Amino acid sequence: MARAKRYDESSISVLKGLEPVKQRPGMYTKTENPLHILQEVIDNSADEAIGGYATEISIECHDDKSFSVTDNGRGIPVGTHPEEKISTLELVFTRLHAGGKFNKDNNSSYNFSGGLHGVGVSVTNALSNKLEANVFRGGYQWKVVFENGSVVESLKKIKRTKQVGTKIRVWPNAKYFDELNISLAQLEKSLLTKAILLPGVVISLLDEKRKLKSSWCFNNGPEEYFSSIISKDLLVVPVWQCEKYVEAKSSFHIGEGFEALLAFTETGQNTQEAFVNLIPTTGSGTHVSGFKEGIFAAVKGFIEKQGMAIKGVKLSSDDVFQRASFFLSCKVFDPQFQGQTKERLSNRETHKLISSFSKDAFEIWLHNNVNHGRKIAELVLANAQNRQKNQKLNERRKVSTIAILPGKLTDCESKRLDENELFLVEGDSAGGSAKMGRNKNFQAILPLRGKILNSWELDKVKLLSNREICNISIALGIPPHQKHEDYDEGDLRYGKVCILADADVDGSHIQVLLITLFLKHFPGLVKNGRLFVAQPPLYRIDIKGKYRKEFGEKVYVRDETELQIKFKKFDQKRVPKEALSFSRFKGLGEMSAQQLWETTLDPINRRLLRVTINNDRKSSTEKKINLLMSKTESLARKKWMQEKGNNASIDV
């Protein structure tokens, strides 16, 4: 029996300064390349422009893969901080949650800003070999230099100058990123967006390697941009444009509100873009949901007042936005984002404000332009009728070869049963990476939203009323069944069904719920060996120097046990700790398409566990699952957990 590892007070570690960022960079930024840590610096300059203090922002990509950002704003304060007793400039680059954007009152330095986590440029500093900060303030140029997050050249006064603003130059550390090359196309799109949203501000990009310089400045940015991406020939009605902000004291702050452009088109690709204080929110959030709710309420109210409602047709927000494109830019006094990458807004009060503003404004426009309003209403009602027809087709219990496949399913090209694979993927984010990383010839992807229902005690009617389970059945091509003899592979579309969930506790829970579904309602598929559980990695070890020849540049590790085995092997080979750095994946959504292919989708490298039923132990297996999943076994389950709980491993 293995000896128990010591666990006492000395086992508890406290990470100080920037160490949390260095040990878990994936929790603070995107690690595919340094684009996000560059954007953190750009966002600070953009916040100066939002406040009206900067009129120029310049970005340079240098030959040595460093980059610099310069603005003509107020310049970061350089004096001694009254509480921390060190230079304020040094403080913002070396301390997490230190910045000028937390003091939220009408007299604060930043009434509206995008960087509000207080970890932005400190993360940039932590993940860089070197960072130089030059501040032009108070008639002087000041300079401080950092290496690996620590000060190597203290703040000093360089010379007199009339220049104002800040210039930050950063050399990213290669060990924290998959590659150092930044996508210039993505950077240019980001800068273009900021120029659109900052009227009159000149934003320029210089690429030393390509000797190219681009510059953007718009006086009427959103309207010019929206007109360039929406064809006038496809418009059902003219573009609706609205700008509305809080003007008097209320439960909201003066200046909060939105600018929006909304277009309804007959055909073509929809474009729906949203921003908060210049930050692109690709994951939407409360401002988008509020905008959609307000527009939907206005359209629905117009249809009812015009007597255009159709009996039996129930409208939804999707019916309104199925053929709608919009550009939404919001100003929020104290935005709260989900995650450091700021892809989704979570302010509840913003939902209420934007919903109210958009509903009132669009409702007035509809009633002032009745002909336009009726055209929009006709389009929305037609969308609703088509949706309800499709739902009826999808709800058919018997799925045939002509059934309409789920909209979220990204199917494969092959029609060969034994070659085709269906991956049931946890979450839309991971589903997107899986779609890009898969082999489209024989791999299909069906993203699942969260955890499906516990189906152990569901009958067939309730089972198929659940959208996620119904989508699984339709995608497979076979209906649910409780006896193997009722199973017919004639309509089965995939020879392998693979559950792909995060390598954590929530992922394990989703695996259990899906395995329960197949054991109870698709036993023939399990008995024929068609069900598998994918084994994505929980850790990645990056190897530097000469040791790459033996171990490779990257080693992916399934779990904690395998991680310890790997480190023992490194010790045996006398690989120094400095040559190793490891990071933990927060989930499948954090992995790039290439990483997902290399570790989980590639038939050569992946690990799949086949789910099987042992006929000799079938009865005891069913009893154990009934104990774990049945609602009527709560007392027995509680007793079992009390007896067996000490054997469980936890994921903190």
Secondary structure as GFF3:
##gff-version 3
##sequence-region A 1 652
A	DSSP	three_ten_helix	9	11	.	.	.	ID=ss1
A	DSSP	alpha_helix	19	23	.	.	.	ID=ss2
A	DSSP	three_ten_helix	25	27	.	.	.	ID=ss3
A	DSSP	alpha_helix	35	50	.	.	.	ID=ss4
A	DSSP	beta_strand	56	61	.	.	.	ID=ss5
A	DSSP	beta_strand	67	71	.	.	.	ID=ss6
A	DSSP	alpha_helix	88	94	.	.	.	ID=ss7
A	DSSP	alpha_helix	120	126	.	.	.	ID=ss8
A	DSSP	beta_strand	128	137	.	.	.	ID=ss9
A	DSSP	beta_strand	140	147	.	.	.	ID=ss10
A	DSSP	beta_strand	150	160	.	.	.	ID=ss11
A	DSSP	beta_strand	165	172	.	.	.	ID=ss12
A	DSSP	three_ten_helix	174	176	.	.	.	ID=ss13
A	DSSP	alpha_helix	184	197	.	.	.	ID=ss14
A	DSSP	beta_strand	202	207	.	.	.	ID=ss15
A	DSSP	beta_strand	212	216	.	.	.	ID=ss16
A	DSSP	alpha_helix	221	229	.	.	.	ID=ss17
A	DSSP	three_ten_helix	232	234	.	.	.	ID=ss18
A	DSSP	beta_strand	240	245	.	.	.	ID=ss19
A	DSSP	beta_strand	257	264	.	.	.	ID=ss20
A	DSSP	beta_strand	272	276	.	.	.	ID=ss21
A	DSSP	beta_strand	279	280	.	.	.	ID=ss22
A	DSSP	alpha_helix	286	305	.	.	.	ID=ss23
A	DSSP	alpha_helix	317	321	.	.	.	ID=ss24
A	DSSP	beta_strand	324	331	.	.	.	ID=ss25
A	DSSP	alpha_helix	348	368	.	.	.	ID=ss26
A	DSSP	alpha_helix	370	394	.	.	.	ID=ss27
A	DSSP	beta_strand	421	426	.	.	.	ID=ss28
A	DSSP	alpha_helix	428	437	.	.	.	ID=ss29
A	DSSP	beta_strand	443	448	.	.	.	ID=ss30
A	DSSP	alpha_helix	460	465	.	.	.	ID=ss31
A	DSSP	alpha_helix	467	476	.	.	.	ID=ss32
A	DSSP	three_ten_helix	484	486	.	.	.	ID=ss33
A	DSSP	three_ten_helix	489	491	.	.	.	ID=ss34
A	DSSP	beta_strand	496	500	.	.	.	ID=ss35
A	DSSP	alpha_helix	505	521	.	.	.	ID=ss36
A	DSSP	alpha_helix	523	527	.	.	.	ID=ss37
A	DSSP	beta_strand	531	534	.	.	.	ID=ss38
A	DSSP	beta_strand	539	543	.	.	.	ID=ss39
A	DSSP	three_ten_helix	545	547	.	.	.	ID=ss40
A	DSSP	alpha_helix	548	551	.	.	.	ID=ss41
A	DSSP	beta_strand	554	557	.	.	.	ID=ss42
A	DSSP	alpha_helix	560	572	.	.	.	ID=ss43
A	DSSP	three_ten_helix	577	579	.	.	.	ID=ss44
A	DSSP	beta_strand	580	584	.	.	.	ID=ss45
A	DSSP	three_ten_helix	588	590	.	.	.	ID=ss46
A	DSSP	alpha_helix	593	596	.	.	.	ID=ss47
A	DSSP	pi_helix	597	601	.	.	.	ID=ss48
A	DSSP	beta_strand	608	610	.	.	.	ID=ss49
A	DSSP	three_ten_helix	615	617	.	.	.	ID=ss50
A	DSSP	alpha_helix	618	629	.	.	.	ID=ss51
A	DSSP	three_ten_helix	631	633	.	.	.	ID=ss52
A	DSSP	alpha_helix	634	644	.	.	.	ID=ss53
A	DSSP	three_ten_helix	645	647	.	.	.	ID=ss54
###
